[in-house]
């Protein structure tokens, strides 16, 4: 067995032990070569987090309250609360733990952009999740926005696109990384230490320097000789693993000493430490069980507050890490719940929903779009962002994704051109972010 093969085998074996899942992109703008820098420079933002309420949340218990016609049973129309231009359902008296709507809007309402009346066109989980994540309903090839922006803005980052579940396709543009637990991140960040314990290194600094020098000399000697494409690619991948290992060591100071109990908070700590270390561009966070076909009110009053608490946790920790001003947050679900209850006191799938956004470059205290009293989407004039039942259009995920691409400054990137959304120019949402 050659030394390169043994090193590659050991690296992959270690990744498996650490709980790290890696997917190698088939297309990449630039392979890391032996003559490149010995350590990748840190990515300095912006960072993107996409929150997924998997299963379909009940938007009338959050940002699109009704209180009429039996759509909700926990409050009446006169109980609906406001903060600035926002209208939201009262949940303080009904929640089971977590963060109430009242507290969430009081703290974040002034920087929050809400879109209501989003038309998913279908109401099955798989196509809806794909559609909301990628902006493309009729293709399995398109990447999620989180993967796309990572491929455009930081493809060389070791953990460029982190995902913790839900639809996570990459379009083969960028590696998909799964680091499920903080101890896994500790092991990855300290690959030259026993079980990730930085106090128990396999080699001291002097030995590491000599090893790196020997490897560098060997690479330089091999680079002088022509190699077959497969051999050259293997050499570059091995070198990329070595360079990424050094970059990942920057994560260590930002890993918290204690592990939070909340599901989203645990995911968030992995993502935020990676952001702060400059080794990650985007993260896809997710919790499920929103599919409340039975006991809708009880389930939603447990999950929505937990979800909002997770969003707040991310924003607070990002503030502590001094990256809040570079963090873009997208909050979404793949569908809504019906305006009527079924015989099990649940609500079924509804193809109309909402989304929320906040971060640098997004003007808050704004609500765009609406649903009528029956919870049907009201057509929107894309030029003025005003309701227009006669001449407006139904806003679908591709309109939101086209706006996200423009917001991130990647709409003209080669990767976006490879996966066009084909939104007509006259349907672009003008002034959506400000």
N, C-alpha and C positions, 0 to 999 in steps of 0.2 A: 504494500500500500504506500503510495507516495505521500510526502509530507503535506502537500496541499490538500489531498483527499482526506487525510487524517484530521487536519485542522478544520476543514469544512464540516466533516462528520461530527467532530466534537462540538463545534459551534451550534449546529442544528440540534444535537442532543441536549445541550445546555438550555437552548431556547425552550424545548419541550418540557424540561424539568422545571423551568421557571414559570411555566404557564403562559408563555408568549406565543401568539400565533402570528406568523409573518406570511404575507403574500407578495411575491416578487412581480413588479409590473412588467408587462411584455413590451411596452413602449416607454421610452424615457428620453427626455431631452438631452441628457448628458450622463454618461456612465462615469463613475469616479475612477480615475486612472492612477497609476502608480506615481506619475509625476505631479499629481495634485497635492494640495496642502495636507500636512499630517493631521490636522484637526479642522473639522468643519466650523465655520463661524456661526454664532448663534443667530437664529431667526428672531427678529425684533418686533413682530406684529405687522398688521393686526391679527388677532386670534379670533377664532370662530367656534362657538358652542351651539349645537342644535339639540334642543330638548324635545323628546318624543313621548307623548302620552299615549302609549301603545294600546290599541283596542278601541279607541274612539271616546273622547270625553264629551260630557254634556255641557256645551257652551252656555246654555241658559242658566247654569249654576256658576258661571264665571263672568265672562265679558259681554255676553249678549243676553241679558235678562229679559224675561217676558212677564211672568206673573199673571197672565190672562189666559182664558180658555182652557184651563186645566193643564197647561204645558208644564207647570211646576206645582208641586204640592206643599213646599216648605215656606213659601212666601207669596204675598199678593203684590199686585202692581204698585200699590202705595208704599210697599216696603223697599222698593228698589233704591239703592244708594248711588251717590255720585261723588266723583272727585275730579275737579276741573271739567273737561268734556266727557270723561269716562262715566258710564253707567254700569253697575255691577250688582250681582246678587248678594244679599246679606248672608254670610255663612258663620259668623262668630258663634251663634247659638246652636248651630247644627253640626259643626265639624267634630271629627274624632281625632284630635291631635293635629299637628301641623300648623300651618299659617292661614289665617282667615283672609278672605278677600279684603275686608276692611283694613287690615294691617298691611297687606301687600300693596294696595293702591295708595295708601297713605304714604308709604315710603318710596314707591317707584312710579307712581302714576304720572308724575311730571316729566319723566323721561321715557314713557311707554307709548309705543305706537301699536294700535290694535286694528286688525282688519277683520270685518265681519262679512258674512255672505259669500264665502269662498265655495265655489261649485266643484266638487270632486268628480262629478259626472257618473260615477258608479258607487256602489256601496258594499263591495266585498273587500275583506281585509288585504289580501295580497296585492291586487291592482291598486287599491287606494294608497297603501303604504309606499309602493313603488312610485306612483304618480306624485304624491306629496314630497317624497324625498328627492326626486330627479326632475320633475316638471315634464315628464314624458310618460304617457299612459300606455302607448302601443309598442314599447320596446323593452327588452330585458337587458340591453347592452349599455344603457346610459348610466353614468355615474351619479351618485348623490351630490348635492351641492357641497357638502363638507369635503368629500373626496376630490371634487373638481377644483375647489379653491386651494386645497392643499397641493394638488398637482401643478397648479399655475403659479403659486406663490412660494412654495418651499418643497419641491420634490426631493431634494437631497437630505431633508431633515430625517433623522433616524426613526422618529415616530410621527412622521408628517401627518397622517390621518389615523386618529384613534377612534375605535368604535366599541360600544358596550352593548350592542344589540340593535334590533329593528333592521330595516332595510339598509344595507351597507355596501352596495355595489360600487366598484371603483372604475369601471370602464377600462380596466387594465392600464390606467394612467399613473397610478401611484400605489405604493404598498399599503395594505390594510393591516393595521396593528391592533392586537387585542392584548391588553394588560389588565386582567380582571381584578387584581387585588394589589394593595399597596406593598405587601411583602414581595410580590412578583417584581414590582418596579424597583424595589431595593436591590434585588438580585441582579436585575438588568443593569442598573446604574453602577453596580460594583462587581463587574464580571470577574475581576482579578482578585476576588476575596471569597473566602469560604462562606457559602450560604449568604452572600451579599453583605457580610459583616466587615466593614471597612477596617476594623481593628485586627482582622485576621487575614491579611493579604497572602496570596500564594507566593509573591515575590516582593522583595524590597525595591525601592526606587532605582537603586543602582542596577539591579538585575533586569528590571523592566527596560531601562534605557539601553542596556546592552542587547537585549532581545530585539527591541525595535530597530536598533542600528543594524543588527544582523539581517533582519527581515528586509529593511530598506536597501541594504547592499545587494541582497539576493534579487529583489524586484528590479533594481537598476540594471543588474546584469541580464536578467531575462528580457527587460524592455528593449535592450539593444539588439535582440534577435527577433526576426519575424515569427509570429505565431499564427496558428490556424484560428479562425474566428471563434470557435467554441472554446479553445484554450485561452484566448485573450479575454473572452467574457468571464470565464471562470476565475482568472487572475484578478480581474477588476472587481468581481463580486466579493472575493476574499478580502481584497484590500479595503473595499467599502465597509465590510463588517468590522475590520480593525479600526478604521477611522471613526465609524459610528460608535464603537465601544468607548473610545476616548471622549467623544462628545456627550454620550449618555452619562458619563461621570459627573457632569455639571448638574444633574438632577438631584444628587444626594442631599445638598443643604436644604432643599425645599420640600423634602418628604416629611410630613408631620410625625411626631413621636407616637401619637395615639391615633387609632383608627376610629373615625366617626361611626355612629350606629346607623344613620339614615342611608338608604340605598343610593340615592342620587349623590349624597355627600361623599360616599366612598368612591364613586366614579369620578366625581369632580376633583378630588384631591389628586388622583393620577393625572388628569388632564391639566390642572393648574400648575402642578410641579413641572410638568413637561413644557408647558408654555413658558413659565418663568425661566427655565433652563435653556430656552431657545431651540428645543429639539422637536417641536410640534407646532402645526399650523391650525388644525381643526380637530374637534372631538364631537362624536355623536353619542349623546347620553340618552338613556331610555329606562322607563319603568312601565310595567304592563298592568293588566287586570282591569282596565277601564271598560271592557266589553260587558256592560251591565245589563244583560238581558233579563235578569231578575234582581229585584231590590235595588233599583237604580239610585234612589235617593241616598240610601245608606252607603252604598259602594262609592258613589261620587263624592259624598261628604267625607269619606275617609281618604280617597285618593287625590282629589284636587288640592286639599290643604297640604298633603304630603308633597305633592308636585311643586306647589308654590314655595314651600319651605326649601326645597332643593334649589330652585332658581335663586331665592334670596341667599342661600348659603354660598352659591358660586359668586354672587356679586360682592358679598361681604369678604370672602377669602381673597378674591381678586384685588379688593381694596387693600387688604393687609399685605399682599405681595406686590403692590404698586404696579399692577397691570390692568386695573379696571378701565383706565382711559384708552386701552387698546383692545378691549374685549367686546365683540359683537355677539349678541344673544338672540337666537331664534327659538321660539316656543310654539310647538305645533302638535297636531294629532292627525291621524289619517282619515278621520270622519267625525261626525257629530252623532247625537242621539235623536230619535224621533220626537216630534212634538206631542205624541200621545203615549200613554202607558199601555203595556200589554197585560195579560191576565195574571202575570207573575209579579206585578208592580215594577217591572223593568221597562227599559226602552231599547228599541232595536236600532239597526244601522240607519243612518241618515246621511245623505250625500251632500249636505251643506254644513260648513263649519267656519272656524275662525283661526287666526294666528296672531302672535304677538312678537314684537321686535323692540330691542333697545341696544344702545351702544353709541360709540363716537360716529358722528355724521348722520344720526337718526334724530330728528326733532320729535320730542315727546309731547305728552298731553294732546294726543291726536287719535281720532277714530275715523277710519275710512271704510266705506261700505256699510251695508245694513241688511237685515232680514225683516220681512214684514211680520204682521201679527200672527201669521200662521207658520213662521220660521222658514219661509221660502226666500231665496236670494233675490235682492232687488238689483236690476241691471245698473251698471255704473258707466258714466262718461269717463273714458280713460284720460282725456285731455284735462278735464277740470276736477276729476275725482269726486264728482257730485252724483247723486242718484238721478237716474234718467230712465224711467220705466218704459218709455216709448222708443228711444234711440240708443240707449246704452247697451253695453255688452255684459255677458256673464263672465265674471273674473274667475279663471281657473288656475291651477297650479303653475302652468307654463308662464302665465303673466307675472306671477310672483317670482318665479325663478329667473325670468328675463330681467326683472328689476333687481334681483339679488346679484346677478352677474354684472350688471352695470354699476351697482353700488360698490362691489368689490374691485371694480376696475379691470375685470378679466373678460369682458364681453367680446373683445377682439383677439383674445389669445387663441393660439392654434388649437388647444384642447377644446375650447368652446366651439370653434368652427367645426371641429370633428363631430361634435354632438349638438347640432343646431336645434333650437326650439321652434323656429319658424313662426314666431309671433309677428303678425303684420305690423308694419311701422306705425300705422294709425291706431293700433291697440296697445302700444307701449304706455305704461302708467307714468304720466308726467308729474314730476314733483312729488313722487311717492314718499321719499325719505325726508323731505324738508319742506 
